[in-house]
Amino acid sequence: GLIRTYLELEREDVYITNVCKCFPPADRAPTEEEMKTCMEYLAEELKEVKPEVVVPLGAIAWSMFGGSKDLKITKAVGQIYKFMDIDVFPILHPASMLHNPNNRPRIVSLFQQLNTMIKLKKTARQGNYEIIEHQSQWDDFVEEVSGQNIFSLDVETMQLSPWHNQARGKLRCIGTGSKDKCIVVRWPNFFMD
């Protein structure tokens, strides 16, 4: 299945649960009130399991973690959100591939992104990271990742604001990674004031 093929995990490595603990009659979607009733149980379950990442599959599950009329699952997929200090990575429900086969490439891509995220978390946990403080280190890193299909980048800034022309912001740090290590770029000459 998707877990073994795209996440490279065994089924026993993955905890699966339902956001709604009682199934509504006639296989209908749970109401907002039914979902709220289950929220306390879900929060306790997450505290006990301590997952590294929660993956809501589909709109109903996503609604418990931040989904709304303004942030539907189709716009939220592929991005990381926070819930109870846990990373949340929503994905379209795999069953949607049965109704619309055109969803398959997107869902496969999302599972591949999730796989990369899990590997980067594991790499960081193992302490496999590098701090880049010189141009030569940066050049080596760019050469190393230049052939990869998926690449992540996080830019840390200070006092940057697109709404205030007067604000003079500064780039402080770049966080990135490859499949083998996490990288923090922070040498002063790399960033312009």
N, C-alpha and C positions, 0 to 999 in steps of 0.2 A: 504494500500500500504506500501511501504518501509518506508515512512516518519513516519507513525503512528506506525507500527509494530516494527521497529528497532531503530528509533530515539526517539520514545516516544514523538513525537511532533504532533501538529495539523497542517494541511495544512497552515492555516493563520499565523503560526509562522515561516514559511519558505518563503523566497523571491526567486522566480525562474525567471531567465532571460536567454537570449541567447547571446553568445559571438559575433555571427554574426547577425547583426540587419536586414539585407536584405537576404531573402532566395534565394539561387541560383536556376536557372531554372532546371527542370528535376530531382529535388531532389539530385543533385550532391553535393559533399563536396565543401565548399568555397575555393577559391584560397588564396594563401598567401597575395596577394594584397587586396582582399576583406576583409580579416581578419584585416589587418593593418588599412584599412579605418575605421573599426568599433572600433578600440582600444580606440580612444579618447572618444567615446560615452560610452564605457564600463567603462573607468576610471572615468568619471564624475558620472556615475550611482553608482559605488562603493563608491565614496566620499559622495554621497547623502544618500545612504542606510546605510552605516557604518556597514557592516556585521562583526560578530565576526570571522567567518570562511567562506571561499569560497570553494565550492566543485565542481570542474570541472568534469562533467560526460563524460568520453570518451576522445579519442585522440584529436579530433578537439578542444574541450573546453580547454584541458590541454595545447595545443600548444600556447594559448594566455597567459598562466601563467608561462611558463618556459619549456614546452615540446620541444623536439628537436629530431633529428635523434640519438643523443647520450643519451638522457634521454626520452625514450618512456614511454607511459602510463603504460605499463605492468611492467616496473621497478620502476616507480615513485609512484604507488599506495601504500597506507599505511604509507606514510611518510609525514611530515609537511614541507612545503616550505613557503617562504614569498613573498608577492607581495603587494607593497604600504603599508608595515607594517601590512598587514592582513595575518593571517594564511591561507594557501591553502592546502587542503587535497584532492588530486585527487583520483577518483574512476573509475573503469571500467564502461562503460555505461550500465545501467540495461537492455537495449534492447539486449545486447550481450548474455543474458541468453536465449533469444528466438533462436538465431543462434547456440549457444553452451551451452546446459544445464549444462555442467561441470563447467561453470563459476559461477553458482549459489552459491555454498558454499563460494567461494572467495568473491563475491560481498556482501553476507550477513555478512561475517566476517568484511569486510571493513566498512559497515554501523554500525556494533556493535562497532568497534574501534572509529568511528566518534561520536557515542553516548557517549562513555566514555570520549572522548576529550571535548565534549560540557558540560557534567556534571562537569568535573574538572574545566573548565573555570567558570561555574556558581558558584561552590564552592569557587573558589579563589575570585570572585567578591564579594561574600557575606562576605568575610573576614574570612572564616572558614579554618584557617590554624594553623599549630603548628610548633614551632621551637624546634627541638630536640637537646639538649645539654648534655645529660647524657646517659650512657649505659642502664639504666633501661627504659628510654623513648624509646630507639631504640628497646629493647627487646619487649616492649609492642606493638609497631607498627608492628614489624615482625610477632608477634602472630596474630594481627588483620587482616593482609592482606594475611596470609599464605594460606587461602582457596580460594582466588580470582583467576579467570581465566585470567583476564587482569590486567597488572601491568605496570606502567610507571616509568622510571628512567632517570634522567638527571644528568650527572657528570660535575662539573665545575672544571677546572684545571688551573694551571698557569705554563707557560714555559715547557709544555710537548711537545715533538716532536719526532715522530718515525724516523725522518730523521737525527737527530743530536744526536750521542751517548754522546756528552759532555753535552747536556742540562739536567739540574737537575730540573725536574718539581715537582710540589706539587699539591696534591688533596686539593681543597679548600672547596668544598661544594657539597652535593648531594641533588637534588630536586626530590621528588617522590610524590605519592599520592594514596589515596584510593578513593572509590566512595563518601566518606563523607567529606574528607578534603585533603588539600594540605600539604605536609610535607617538611620542610627544615632541613637538618641535617648539623650542623655546629659546633659541639663542638670540640675543638682543639685536645684532646687526641684520638679521633676516627681516625684521619688521621695520617699516618706515614710520617715523613719527609725523 
